[in-house]
Amino acid sequence: MKRPFRVTAVCWFAILWGVLTLYPKFFALLNADAFESLRATLELLNEHALVPLPFYVHVGYSLLASVALVLSGWFMLKGRRWARVLFLAWCASSLLISLATYGFAVGLLIRFLTYSLLFWLLVYGASTQFFAFCDEHAELP
């Protein structure tokens, strides 16, 4: 079965998003000035957070999230259903962490709308058939 364009678009979006967000995080970890700037920014954000998270939780989660985005995008291109579940779980966890830390904000609404669109693209229509077909057959034709 041919991969639907909607799956391809979401996959490359996830890969690009993961790679583009991974670079500044590694830069911040390797550069002392950038590290302190990131720490100061997150401390300011935590002052207004509903549930403040420690600095290393923010950094660790964001690094794991970037890696999860790249891996899920790559393996969704190959039709792996677990990668779709990983991507959707990341979307849900990102929403929950944003809600817990910053409450209802415009950024949360934008994320919700974006993730709702991505969910719809990956779960309904030809996308579900594609992942079901790939589960039955080991490789893409």
Backbone hydrogen bonds, N-H to C=O, Kabsch-Sander energy under -0.5 kcal/mol:
donor,donor_aa,acceptor,acceptor_aa,energy
8,T,4,P,-1.9
9,A,5,F,-3.0
10,V,6,R,-2.0
11,C,7,V,-2.6
12,W,8,T,-2.5
13,F,9,A,-2.0
14,A,10,V,-2.6
15,I,11,C,-2.5
16,L,12,W,-2.5
17,W,13,F,-2.7
18,G,14,A,-2.7
19,V,15,I,-2.6
20,L,16,L,-2.8
21,T,17,W,-1.6
22,L,18,G,-1.3
23,Y,19,V,-1.6
25,K,21,T,-0.8
26,F,22,L,-2.2
27,F,23,Y,-2.4
28,A,24,P,-2.3
29,L,25,K,-1.7
30,L,26,F,-1.8
31,N,27,F,-1.9
32,A,30,L,-0.6
35,F,31,N,-2.4
36,E,32,A,-2.3
37,S,33,D,-2.1
38,L,34,A,-2.5
39,R,35,F,-2.5
40,A,36,E,-2.5
41,T,37,S,-2.3
42,L,38,L,-2.5
43,E,39,R,-2.1
44,L,40,A,-2.1
45,L,41,T,-2.2
46,N,42,L,-2.3
47,E,43,E,-1.1
48,H,44,L,-0.6
48,H,45,L,-1.0
49,A,46,N,-0.7
50,L,101,T,-2.9
51,V,100,A,-0.7
57,V,54,P,-0.6
58,H,54,P,-1.9
59,V,55,F,-2.4
60,G,56,Y,-2.5
61,Y,57,V,-2.7
62,S,58,H,-2.4
63,L,59,V,-2.3
64,L,60,G,-2.5
65,A,61,Y,-2.7
66,S,62,S,-2.0
67,V,63,L,-2.1
68,A,64,L,-2.8
69,L,65,A,-2.4
70,V,66,S,-2.0
71,L,67,V,-2.7
72,S,68,A,-2.8
73,G,69,L,-2.4
74,W,70,V,-2.4
75,F,71,L,-2.6
76,M,72,S,-2.1
77,L,73,G,-1.6
78,K,74,W,-0.8
79,G,76,M,-1.6
80,R,75,F,-2.5
81,R,79,G,-0.5
84,R,80,R,-1.1
85,V,81,R,-2.0
86,L,82,W,-2.5
87,F,83,A,-2.4
88,L,84,R,-2.5
89,A,85,V,-2.5
90,W,86,L,-2.3
91,C,87,F,-2.2
92,A,88,L,-2.3
93,S,89,A,-2.7
94,S,90,W,-2.6
95,L,91,C,-2.0
96,L,92,A,-2.4
97,I,93,S,-2.6
98,S,94,S,-2.2
99,L,95,L,-2.6
100,A,96,L,-2.6
101,T,97,I,-2.3
102,Y,98,S,-2.6
103,G,98,S,-0.5
103,G,99,L,-1.4
105,A,103,G,-0.8
109,L,105,A,-1.8
110,I,106,V,-2.4
111,R,107,G,-2.4
112,F,108,L,-2.7
113,L,109,L,-2.5
114,T,110,I,-2.5
115,Y,111,R,-3.3
116,S,112,F,-2.2
117,L,113,L,-2.0
118,L,114,T,-2.4
119,F,115,Y,-2.7
120,W,116,S,-2.5
121,L,117,L,-2.5
122,L,118,L,-1.9
123,V,119,F,-1.9
124,Y,120,W,-1.8
127,S,124,Y,-1.1
128,T,125,G,-0.7
129,Q,125,G,-1.2
130,F,126,A,-2.4
131,F,127,S,-2.3
132,A,128,T,-2.3
133,F,129,Q,-2.6
134,C,130,F,-2.5
135,D,131,F,-1.6
136,E,132,A,-1.6
137,H,133,F,-1.9
